[in-house]
């Protein structure tokens, strides 16, 4: 499954932007390669809004159209982002069982998130431009 970017979704305060994602069928190997470079930025976008715990983040990603995402993909990424000082974590009691590890974004993470959005917007613009020019001649 490949995820097609269709536009922006703003939160209720118009302060955070999320990309609206739609599903497009494709080779899962190709999808995984494409997603690797984008998922880090998407996770930071979600965590920039409010602190989240791992399972909640997996569900949020799925709600945004990343239906193939698994905890086995997300948890190592959270650890990586924490090691890069983009996220901080802390344990909090859960009403449903064991304590949960919550993640919140750091100022360095916010800077990286802004960089991701700028780079993504430029990439989408370039690809859309190329598709408009060459898209009529599909192989």
Secondary structure, 3 states (H helix, E strand, C coil): CEEEEEEEEECCCCCCEEEEEEEECCCHHHHHHHHHHHHHHHHHHHHHHCCEEHHHHHHHHHHCCCCCCCHHHHHHHHHHHHHCCCEEEEEEEECCEEEEEEEEECHHHHHHHHHHHHHHHHHHHHHHHHHHHHCCCCC
